[in-house]
Amino acid sequence: MYMVIILVLMSILAVIGTLHNKKTGNRFGFFVGGLFSLALIGVTGLALYDAFVGLQ
């Protein structure tokens, strides 16, 4: 369960970083950070689903 908490924190920080890149006008950083954020949010969602519902 502690790894799920770490994934949630990483997802939050990734989104904050992506929004910071957008605000400062860093187009390349926004694009790469956005892709990383989307992938990380997907993995985090799957981990949360597995932790609370369970995959069978």
mmCIF file as Biopython writes it, N, C-alpha, C and O atoms, coordinates in Angstrom:
data_model
#
loop_
_atom_site.group_PDB
_atom_site.id
_atom_site.type_symbol
_atom_site.label_atom_id
_atom_site.label_alt_id
_atom_site.label_comp_id
_atom_site.label_asym_id
_atom_site.label_entity_id
_atom_site.label_seq_id
_atom_site.pdbx_PDB_ins_code
_atom_site.Cartn_x
_atom_site.Cartn_y
_atom_site.Cartn_z
_atom_site.occupancy
_atom_site.B_iso_or_equiv
_atom_site.auth_seq_id
_atom_site.auth_asym_id
_atom_site.pdbx_PDB_model_num
ATOM 1   N N  . MET A ? 1  ? 0.826   -1.199  0.000   1.0 0.0 1  A 1 
ATOM 2   C CA . MET A ? 1  ? 0.000   0.000   0.000   1.0 0.0 1  A 1 
ATOM 3   C C  . MET A ? 1  ? 0.867   1.259   0.000   1.0 0.0 1  A 1 
ATOM 4   O O  . MET A ? 1  ? 0.467   2.290   -0.539  1.0 0.0 1  A 1 
ATOM 5   N N  . TYR A ? 2  ? 2.047   1.175   0.600   1.0 0.0 2  A 1 
ATOM 6   C CA . TYR A ? 2  ? 2.896   2.361   0.644   1.0 0.0 2  A 1 
ATOM 7   C C  . TYR A ? 2  ? 3.357   2.768   -0.746  1.0 0.0 2  A 1 
ATOM 8   O O  . TYR A ? 2  ? 3.601   3.950   -0.992  1.0 0.0 2  A 1 
ATOM 9   N N  . MET A ? 3  ? 3.482   1.807   -1.663  1.0 0.0 3  A 1 
ATOM 10  C CA . MET A ? 3  ? 3.898   2.148   -3.027  1.0 0.0 3  A 1 
ATOM 11  C C  . MET A ? 3  ? 2.795   2.902   -3.758  1.0 0.0 3  A 1 
ATOM 12  O O  . MET A ? 3  ? 3.082   3.746   -4.607  1.0 0.0 3  A 1 
ATOM 13  N N  . VAL A ? 4  ? 1.541   2.611   -3.441  1.0 0.0 4  A 1 
ATOM 14  C CA . VAL A ? 4  ? 0.426   3.338   -4.050  1.0 0.0 4  A 1 
ATOM 15  C C  . VAL A ? 4  ? 0.454   4.790   -3.590  1.0 0.0 4  A 1 
ATOM 16  O O  . VAL A ? 4  ? 0.199   5.700   -4.378  1.0 0.0 4  A 1 
ATOM 17  N N  . ILE A ? 5  ? 0.761   5.002   -2.332  1.0 0.0 5  A 1 
ATOM 18  C CA . ILE A ? 5  ? 0.848   6.369   -1.804  1.0 0.0 5  A 1 
ATOM 19  C C  . ILE A ? 5  ? 1.968   7.129   -2.501  1.0 0.0 5  A 1 
ATOM 20  O O  . ILE A ? 5  ? 1.808   8.304   -2.834  1.0 0.0 5  A 1 
ATOM 21  N N  . ILE A ? 6  ? 3.092   6.473   -2.722  1.0 0.0 6  A 1 
ATOM 22  C CA . ILE A ? 6  ? 4.205   7.105   -3.431  1.0 0.0 6  A 1 
ATOM 23  C C  . ILE A ? 6  ? 3.801   7.441   -4.864  1.0 0.0 6  A 1 
ATOM 24  O O  . ILE A ? 6  ? 4.148   8.510   -5.367  1.0 0.0 6  A 1 
ATOM 25  N N  . LEU A ? 7  ? 3.072   6.542   -5.526  1.0 0.0 7  A 1 
ATOM 26  C CA . LEU A ? 7  ? 2.604   6.811   -6.886  1.0 0.0 7  A 1 
ATOM 27  C C  . LEU A ? 7  ? 1.653   8.000   -6.930  1.0 0.0 7  A 1 
ATOM 28  O O  . LEU A ? 7  ? 1.719   8.812   -7.853  1.0 0.0 7  A 1 
ATOM 29  N N  . VAL A ? 8  ? 0.774   8.110   -5.945  1.0 0.0 8  A 1 
ATOM 30  C CA . VAL A ? 8  ? -0.157  9.243   -5.899  1.0 0.0 8  A 1 
ATOM 31  C C  . VAL A ? 8  ? 0.617   10.544  -5.729  1.0 0.0 8  A 1 
ATOM 32  O O  . VAL A ? 8  ? 0.324   11.530  -6.406  1.0 0.0 8  A 1 
ATOM 33  N N  . LEU A ? 9  ? 1.598   10.558  -4.838  1.0 0.0 9  A 1 
ATOM 34  C CA . LEU A ? 9  ? 2.406   11.765  -4.643  1.0 0.0 9  A 1 
ATOM 35  C C  . LEU A ? 9  ? 3.186   12.122  -5.906  1.0 0.0 9  A 1 
ATOM 36  O O  . LEU A ? 9  ? 3.288   13.295  -6.265  1.0 0.0 9  A 1 
ATOM 37  N N  . MET A ? 10 ? 3.733   11.116  -6.575  1.0 0.0 10 A 1 
ATOM 38  C CA . MET A ? 10 ? 4.461   11.373  -7.824  1.0 0.0 10 A 1 
ATOM 39  C C  . MET A ? 10 ? 3.533   11.931  -8.898  1.0 0.0 10 A 1 
ATOM 40  O O  . MET A ? 10 ? 3.929   12.810  -9.663  1.0 0.0 10 A 1 
ATOM 41  N N  . SER A ? 11 ? 2.311   11.431  -8.960  1.0 0.0 11 A 1 
ATOM 42  C CA . SER A ? 11 ? 1.352   11.931  -9.945  1.0 0.0 11 A 1 
ATOM 43  C C  . SER A ? 11 ? 1.007   13.389  -9.681  1.0 0.0 11 A 1 
ATOM 44  O O  . SER A ? 11 ? 0.927   14.194  -10.609 1.0 0.0 11 A 1 
ATOM 45  N N  . ILE A ? 12 ? 0.805   13.718  -8.425  1.0 0.0 12 A 1 
ATOM 46  C CA . ILE A ? 12 ? 0.495   15.106  -8.068  1.0 0.0 12 A 1 
ATOM 47  C C  . ILE A ? 12 ? 1.657   16.016  -8.440  1.0 0.0 12 A 1 
ATOM 48  O O  . ILE A ? 12 ? 1.447   17.084  -9.015  1.0 0.0 12 A 1 
ATOM 49  N N  . LEU A ? 13 ? 2.877   15.606  -8.118  1.0 0.0 13 A 1 
ATOM 50  C CA . LEU A ? 13 ? 4.047   16.420  -8.452  1.0 0.0 13 A 1 
ATOM 51  C C  . LEU A ? 13 ? 4.247   16.534  -9.957  1.0 0.0 13 A 1 
ATOM 52  O O  . LEU A ? 13 ? 4.679   17.580  -10.440 1.0 0.0 13 A 1 
ATOM 53  N N  . ALA A ? 14 ? 3.942   15.481  -10.705 1.0 0.0 14 A 1 
ATOM 54  C CA . ALA A ? 14 ? 4.076   15.525  -12.163 1.0 0.0 14 A 1 
ATOM 55  C C  . ALA A ? 14 ? 3.090   16.515  -12.768 1.0 0.0 14 A 1 
ATOM 56  O O  . ALA A ? 14 ? 3.437   17.255  -13.689 1.0 0.0 14 A 1 
ATOM 57  N N  . VAL A ? 15 ? 1.868   16.532  -12.257 1.0 0.0 15 A 1 
ATOM 58  C CA . VAL A ? 15 ? 0.870   17.480  -12.764 1.0 0.0 15 A 1 
ATOM 59  C C  . VAL A ? 15 ? 1.269   18.905  -12.409 1.0 0.0 15 A 1 
ATOM 60  O O  . VAL A ? 15 ? 1.119   19.810  -13.230 1.0 0.0 15 A 1 
ATOM 61  N N  . ILE A ? 16 ? 1.771   19.119  -11.203 1.0 0.0 16 A 1 
ATOM 62  C CA . ILE A ? 16 ? 2.224   20.454  -10.802 1.0 0.0 16 A 1 
ATOM 63  C C  . ILE A ? 16 ? 3.364   20.916  -11.704 1.0 0.0 16 A 1 
ATOM 64  O O  . ILE A ? 16 ? 3.390   22.071  -12.128 1.0 0.0 16 A 1 
ATOM 65  N N  . GLY A ? 17 ? 4.301   20.025  -11.997 1.0 0.0 17 A 1 
ATOM 66  C CA . GLY A ? 17 ? 5.408   20.371  -12.886 1.0 0.0 17 A 1 
ATOM 67  C C  . GLY A ? 17 ? 4.947   20.679  -14.293 1.0 0.0 17 A 1 
ATOM 68  O O  . GLY A ? 17 ? 5.460   21.602  -14.925 1.0 0.0 17 A 1 
ATOM 69  N N  . THR A ? 18 ? 3.983   19.920  -14.794 1.0 0.0 18 A 1 
ATOM 70  C CA . THR A ? 18 ? 3.447   20.169  -16.132 1.0 0.0 18 A 1 
ATOM 71  C C  . THR A ? 18 ? 2.755   21.523  -16.187 1.0 0.0 18 A 1 
ATOM 72  O O  . THR A ? 18 ? 2.931   22.274  -17.147 1.0 0.0 18 A 1 
ATOM 73  N N  . LEU A ? 19 ? 1.975   21.836  -15.168 1.0 0.0 19 A 1 
ATOM 74  C CA . LEU A ? 19 ? 1.306   23.138  -15.136 1.0 0.0 19 A 1 
ATOM 75  C C  . LEU A ? 19 ? 2.309   24.280  -15.018 1.0 0.0 19 A 1 
ATOM 76  O O  . LEU A ? 19 ? 2.098   25.355  -15.579 1.0 0.0 19 A 1 
ATOM 77  N N  . HIS A ? 20 ? 3.396   24.049  -14.292 1.0 0.0 20 A 1 
ATOM 78  C CA . HIS A ? 20 ? 4.448   25.065  -14.185 1.0 0.0 20 A 1 
ATOM 79  C C  . HIS A ? 20 ? 5.109   25.298  -15.544 1.0 0.0 20 A 1 
ATOM 80  O O  . HIS A ? 20 ? 5.389   26.438  -15.913 1.0 0.0 20 A 1 
ATOM 81  N N  . ASN A ? 21 ? 5.355   24.217  -16.284 1.0 0.0 21 A 1 
ATOM 82  C CA . ASN A ? 21 ? 5.933   24.358  -17.621 1.0 0.0 21 A 1 
ATOM 83  C C  . ASN A ? 21 ? 5.000   25.129  -18.543 1.0 0.0 21 A 1 
ATOM 84  O O  . ASN A ? 21 ? 5.454   25.933  -19.357 1.0 0.0 21 A 1 
ATOM 85  N N  . LYS A ? 22 ? 3.711   24.890  -18.422 1.0 0.0 22 A 1 
ATOM 86  C CA . LYS A ? 22 ? 2.751   25.615  -19.259 1.0 0.0 22 A 1 
ATOM 87  C C  . LYS A ? 22 ? 2.737   27.097  -18.889 1.0 0.0 22 A 1 
ATOM 88  O O  . LYS A ? 22 ? 2.690   27.963  -19.763 1.0 0.0 22 A 1 
ATOM 89  N N  . LYS A ? 23 ? 2.778   27.377  -17.590 1.0 0.0 23 A 1 
ATOM 90  C CA . LYS A ? 23 ? 2.720   28.762  -17.125 1.0 0.0 23 A 1 
ATOM 91  C C  . LYS A ? 23 ? 3.954   29.552  -17.536 1.0 0.0 23 A 1 
ATOM 92  O O  . LYS A ? 23 ? 3.853   30.738  -17.850 1.0 0.0 23 A 1 
ATOM 93  N N  . THR A ? 24 ? 5.113   28.910  -17.538 1.0 0.0 24 A 1 
ATOM 94  C CA . THR A ? 24 ? 6.351   29.607  -17.883 1.0 0.0 24 A 1 
ATOM 95  C C  . THR A ? 24 ? 6.628   29.615  -19.376 1.0 0.0 24 A 1 
ATOM 96  O O  . THR A ? 24 ? 7.603   30.224  -19.819 1.0 0.0 24 A 1 
ATOM 97  N N  . GLY A ? 25 ? 5.784   28.946  -20.161 1.0 0.0 25 A 1 
ATOM 98  C CA . GLY A ? 25 ? 5.945   28.975  -21.610 1.0 0.0 25 A 1 
ATOM 99  C C  . GLY A ? 25 ? 6.938   27.971  -22.153 1.0 0.0 25 A 1 
ATOM 100 O O  . GLY A ? 25 ? 7.386   28.103  -23.292 1.0 0.0 25 A 1 
ATOM 101 N N  . ASN A ? 26 ? 7.290   26.980  -21.373 1.0 0.0 26 A 1 
ATOM 102 C CA . ASN A ? 26 ? 8.219   25.946  -21.813 1.0 0.0 26 A 1 
ATOM 103 C C  . ASN A ? 26 ? 7.427   24.890  -22.591 1.0 0.0 26 A 1 
ATOM 104 O O  . ASN A ? 26 ? 6.907   23.939  -22.008 1.0 0.0 26 A 1 
ATOM 105 N N  . ARG A ? 27 ? 7.342   25.068  -23.910 1.0 0.0 27 A 1 
ATOM 106 C CA . ARG A ? 27 ? 6.485   24.213  -24.734 1.0 0.0 27 A 1 
ATOM 107 C C  . ARG A ? 27 ? 6.972   22.763  -24.760 1.0 0.0 27 A 1 
ATOM 108 O O  . ARG A ? 27 ? 6.179   21.832  -24.620 1.0 0.0 27 A 1 
ATOM 109 N N  . PHE A ? 28 ? 8.278   22.582  -24.939 1.0 0.0 28 A 1 
ATOM 110 C CA . PHE A ? 28 ? 8.819   21.214  -24.976 1.0 0.0 28 A 1 
ATOM 111 C C  . PHE A ? 28 ? 8.638   20.519  -23.625 1.0 0.0 28 A 1 
ATOM 112 O O  . PHE A ? 28 ? 8.235   19.357  -23.572 1.0 0.0 28 A 1 
ATOM 113 N N  . GLY A ? 29 ? 8.934   21.226  -22.541 1.0 0.0 29 A 1 
ATOM 114 C CA . GLY A ? 29 ? 8.760   20.654  -21.207 1.0 0.0 29 A 1 
ATOM 115 C C  . GLY A ? 29 ? 7.310   20.334  -20.911 1.0 0.0 29 A 1 
ATOM 116 O O  . GLY A ? 29 ? 7.008   19.342  -20.249 1.0 0.0 29 A 1 
ATOM 117 N N  . PHE A ? 30 ? 6.406   21.181  -21.406 1.0 0.0 30 A 1 
ATOM 118 C CA . PHE A ? 30 ? 4.982   20.937  -21.218 1.0 0.0 30 A 1 
ATOM 119 C C  . PHE A ? 30 ? 4.553   19.678  -21.960 1.0 0.0 30 A 1 
ATOM 120 O O  . PHE A ? 30 ? 3.777   18.879  -21.436 1.0 0.0 30 A 1 
ATOM 121 N N  . PHE A ? 31 ? 5.058   19.499  -23.188 1.0 0.0 31 A 1 
ATOM 122 C CA . PHE A ? 31 ? 4.698   18.322  -23.985 1.0 0.0 31 A 1 
ATOM 123 C C  . PHE A ? 31 ? 5.231   17.039  -23.351 1.0 0.0 31 A 1 
ATOM 124 O O  . PHE A ? 31 ? 4.487   16.077  -23.165 1.0 0.0 31 A 1 
ATOM 125 N N  . VAL A ? 32 ? 6.513   17.030  -23.024 1.0 0.0 32 A 1 
ATOM 126 C CA . VAL A ? 32 ? 7.121   15.828  -22.434 1.0 0.0 32 A 1 
ATOM 127 C C  . VAL A ? 32 ? 6.545   15.564  -21.040 1.0 0.0 32 A 1 
ATOM 128 O O  . VAL A ? 32 ? 6.238   14.422  -20.699 1.0 0.0 32 A 1 
ATOM 129 N N  . GLY A ? 33 ? 6.399   16.613  -20.245 1.0 0.0 33 A 1 
ATOM 130 C CA . GLY A ? 33 ? 5.823   16.451  -18.913 1.0 0.0 33 A 1 
ATOM 131 C C  . GLY A ? 33 ? 4.379   16.000  -18.959 1.0 0.0 33 A 1 
ATOM 132 O O  . GLY A ? 33 ? 3.935   15.225  -18.113 1.0 0.0 33 A 1 
ATOM 133 N N  . GLY A ? 34 ? 3.644   16.488  -19.952 1.0 0.0 34 A 1 
ATOM 134 C CA . GLY A ? 34 ? 2.258   16.067  -20.103 1.0 0.0 34 A 1 
ATOM 135 C C  . GLY A ? 34 ? 2.142   14.594  -20.445 1.0 0.0 34 A 1 
ATOM 136 O O  . GLY A ? 34 ? 1.287   13.891  -19.906 1.0 0.0 34 A 1 
ATOM 137 N N  . LEU A ? 35 ? 3.008   14.122  -21.346 1.0 0.0 35 A 1 
ATOM 138 C CA . LEU A ? 35 ? 2.999   12.692  -21.676 1.0 0.0 35 A 1 
ATOM 139 C C  . LEU A ? 35 ? 3.372   11.847  -20.462 1.0 0.0 35 A 1 
ATOM 140 O O  . LEU A ? 35 ? 2.756   10.815  -20.200 1.0 0.0 35 A 1 
ATOM 141 N N  . PHE A ? 36 ? 4.390   12.296  -19.721 1.0 0.0 36 A 1 
ATOM 142 C CA . PHE A ? 36 ? 4.798   11.578  -18.512 1.0 0.0 36 A 1 
ATOM 143 C C  . PHE A ? 36 ? 3.668   11.570  -17.484 1.0 0.0 36 A 1 
ATOM 144 O O  . PHE A ? 36 ? 3.401   10.551  -16.848 1.0 0.0 36 A 1 
ATOM 145 N N  . SER A ? 37 ? 3.007   12.721  -17.332 1.0 0.0 37 A 1 
ATOM 146 C CA . SER A ? 37 ? 1.909   12.808  -16.368 1.0 0.0 37 A 1 
ATOM 147 C C  . SER A ? 37 ? 0.769   11.873  -16.746 1.0 0.0 37 A 1 
ATOM 148 O O  . SER A ? 37 ? 0.214   11.190  -15.885 1.0 0.0 37 A 1 
ATOM 149 N N  . LEU A ? 38 ? 0.416   11.839  -18.029 1.0 0.0 38 A 1 
ATOM 150 C CA . LEU A ? 38 ? -0.669  10.954  -18.463 1.0 0.0 38 A 1 
ATOM 151 C C  . LEU A ? 38 ? -0.336  9.487   -18.205 1.0 0.0 38 A 1 
ATOM 152 O O  . LEU A ? 38 ? -1.175  8.726   -17.724 1.0 0.0 38 A 1 
ATOM 153 N N  . ALA A ? 39 ? 0.887   9.102   -18.526 1.0 0.0 39 A 1 
ATOM 154 C CA . ALA A ? 39 ? 1.294   7.713   -18.291 1.0 0.0 39 A 1 
ATOM 155 C C  . ALA A ? 39 ? 1.296   7.391   -16.798 1.0 0.0 39 A 1 
ATOM 156 O O  . ALA A ? 39 ? 0.847   6.322   -16.385 1.0 0.0 39 A 1 
ATOM 157 N N  . LEU A ? 40 ? 1.801   8.316   -16.002 1.0 0.0 40 A 1 
ATOM 158 C CA . LEU A ? 40 ? 1.883   8.088   -14.560 1.0 0.0 40 A 1 
ATOM 159 C C  . LEU A ? 40 ? 0.497   8.045   -13.928 1.0 0.0 40 A 1 
ATOM 160 O O  . LEU A ? 40 ? 0.258   7.248   -13.021 1.0 0.0 40 A 1 
ATOM 161 N N  . ILE A ? 41 ? -0.413  8.886   -14.394 1.0 0.0 41 A 1 
ATOM 162 C CA . ILE A ? 41 ? -1.778  8.870   -13.869 1.0 0.0 41 A 1 
ATOM 163 C C  . ILE A ? 41 ? -2.466  7.553   -14.235 1.0 0.0 41 A 1 
ATOM 164 O O  . ILE A ? 41 ? -3.227  7.006   -13.437 1.0 0.0 41 A 1 
ATOM 165 N N  . GLY A ? 42 ? -2.200  7.045   -15.438 1.0 0.0 42 A 1 
ATOM 166 C CA . GLY A ? 42 ? -2.768  5.754   -15.822 1.0 0.0 42 A 1 
ATOM 167 C C  . GLY A ? 42 ? -2.280  4.622   -14.939 1.0 0.0 42 A 1 
ATOM 168 O O  . GLY A ? 42 ? -3.070  3.785   -14.501 1.0 0.0 42 A 1 
ATOM 169 N N  . VAL A ? 43 ? -0.987  4.592   -14.677 1.0 0.0 43 A 1 
ATOM 170 C CA . VAL A ? 43 ? -0.419  3.549   -13.813 1.0 0.0 43 A 1 
ATOM 171 C C  . VAL A ? 43 ? -0.938  3.701   -12.389 1.0 0.0 43 A 1 
ATOM 172 O O  . VAL A ? 43 ? -1.225  2.707   -11.722 1.0 0.0 43 A 1 
ATOM 173 N N  . THR A ? 44 ? -1.059  4.938   -11.923 1.0 0.0 44 A 1 
ATOM 174 C CA . THR A ? 44 ? -1.566  5.177   -10.573 1.0 0.0 44 A 1 
ATOM 175 C C  . THR A ? 44 ? -3.018  4.742   -10.452 1.0 0.0 44 A 1 
ATOM 176 O O  . THR A ? 44 ? -3.413  4.149   -9.448  1.0 0.0 44 A 1 
ATOM 177 N N  . GLY A ? 45 ? -3.813  5.039   -11.476 1.0 0.0 45 A 1 
ATOM 178 C CA . GLY A ? 45 ? -5.211  4.603   -11.465 1.0 0.0 45 A 1 
ATOM 179 C C  . GLY A ? 45 ? -5.336  3.092   -11.418 1.0 0.0 45 A 1 
ATOM 180 O O  . GLY A ? 45 ? -6.171  2.556   -10.690 1.0 0.0 45 A 1 
ATOM 181 N N  . LEU A ? 46 ? -4.511  2.407   -12.189 1.0 0.0 46 A 1 
ATOM 182 C CA . LEU A ? 46 ? -4.519  0.945   -12.174 1.0 0.0 46 A 1 
ATOM 183 C C  . LEU A ? 46 ? -4.087  0.408   -10.807 1.0 0.0 46 A 1 
ATOM 184 O O  . LEU A ? 46 ? -4.656  -0.564  -10.311 1.0 0.0 46 A 1 
ATOM 185 N N  . ALA A ? 47 ? -3.083  1.040   -10.203 1.0 0.0 47 A 1 
ATOM 186 C CA . ALA A ? 47 ? -2.620  0.604   -8.881  1.0 0.0 47 A 1 
ATOM 187 C C  . ALA A ? 47 ? -3.684  0.850   -7.813  1.0 0.0 47 A 1 
ATOM 188 O O  . ALA A ? 47 ? -3.873  0.023   -6.921  1.0 0.0 47 A 1 
ATOM 189 N N  . LEU A ? 48 ? -4.380  1.989   -7.902  1.0 0.0 48 A 1 
ATOM 190 C CA . LEU A ? 48 ? -5.454  2.261   -6.947  1.0 0.0 48 A 1 
ATOM 191 C C  . LEU A ? 48 ? -6.594  1.263   -7.110  1.0 0.0 48 A 1 
ATOM 192 O O  . LEU A ? 48 ? -7.147  0.778   -6.123  1.0 0.0 48 A 1 
ATOM 193 N N  . TYR A ? 49 ? -6.940  0.960   -8.346  1.0 0.0 49 A 1 
ATOM 194 C CA . TYR A ? 49 ? -7.988  -0.033  -8.597  1.0 0.0 49 A 1 
ATOM 195 C C  . TYR A ? 49 ? -7.585  -1.394  -8.038  1.0 0.0 49 A 1 
ATOM 196 O O  . TYR A ? 49 ? -8.398  -2.089  -7.429  1.0 0.0 49 A 1 
ATOM 197 N N  . ASP A ? 50 ? -6.340  -1.763  -8.246  1.0 0.0 50 A 1 
ATOM 198 C CA . ASP A ? 50 ? -5.852  -3.044  -7.742  1.0 0.0 50 A 1 
ATOM 199 C C  . ASP A ? 50 ? -5.843  -3.066  -6.218  1.0 0.0 50 A 1 
ATOM 200 O O  . ASP A ? 50 ? -6.142  -4.094  -5.611  1.0 0.0 50 A 1 
ATOM 201 N N  . ALA A ? 51 ? -5.504  -1.944  -5.601  1.0 0.0 51 A 1 
ATOM 202 C CA . ALA A ? 51 ? -5.417  -1.902  -4.142  1.0 0.0 51 A 1 
ATOM 203 C C  . ALA A ? 51 ? -6.794  -1.978  -3.482  1.0 0.0 51 A 1 
ATOM 204 O O  . ALA A ? 51 ? -6.951  -2.623  -2.446  1.0 0.0 51 A 1 
ATOM 205 N N  . PHE A ? 52 ? -7.788  -1.325  -4.079  1.0 0.0 52 A 1 
ATOM 206 C CA . PHE A ? 52 ? -9.090  -1.252  -3.421  1.0 0.0 52 A 1 
ATOM 207 C C  . PHE A ? 52 ? -10.093 -2.280  -3.937  1.0 0.0 52 A 1 
ATOM 208 O O  . PHE A ? 52 ? -10.900 -2.786  -3.158  1.0 0.0 52 A 1 
ATOM 209 N N  . VAL A ? 53 ? -10.062 -2.599  -5.219  1.0 0.0 53 A 1 
ATOM 210 C CA . VAL A ? 53 ? -11.016 -3.551  -5.783  1.0 0.0 53 A 1 
ATOM 211 C C  . VAL A ? 53 ? -10.361 -4.907  -5.980  1.0 0.0 53 A 1 
ATOM 212 O O  . VAL A ? 53 ? -10.918 -5.940  -5.611  1.0 0.0 53 A 1 
ATOM 213 N N  . GLY A ? 54 ? -9.183  -4.891  -6.559  1.0 0.0 54 A 1 
ATOM 214 C CA . GLY A ? 54 ? -8.451  -6.130  -6.796  1.0 0.0 54 A 1 
ATOM 215 C C  . GLY A ? 54 ? -8.605  -6.616  -8.220  1.0 0.0 54 A 1 
ATOM 216 O O  . GLY A ? 54 ? -9.711  -6.645  -8.762  1.0 0.0 54 A 1 
ATOM 217 N N  . LEU A ? 55 ? -7.506  -6.991  -8.816  1.0 0.0 55 A 1 
ATOM 218 C CA . LEU A ? 55 ? -7.511  -7.557  -10.160 1.0 0.0 55 A 1 
ATOM 219 C C  . LEU A ? 55 ? -7.515  -9.072  -10.046 1.0 0.0 55 A 1 
ATOM 220 O O  . LEU A ? 55 ? -6.795  -9.648  -9.230  1.0 0.0 55 A 1 
ATOM 221 N N  . GLN A ? 56 ? -8.332  -9.712  -10.874 1.0 0.0 56 A 1 
ATOM 222 C CA . GLN A ? 56 ? -8.392  -11.173 -10.806 1.0 0.0 56 A 1 
ATOM 223 C C  . GLN A ? 56 ? -8.172  -11.782 -12.154 1.0 0.0 56 A 1 
ATOM 224 O O  . GLN A ? 56 ? -8.188  -13.006 -12.289 1.0 0.0 56 A 1 
#
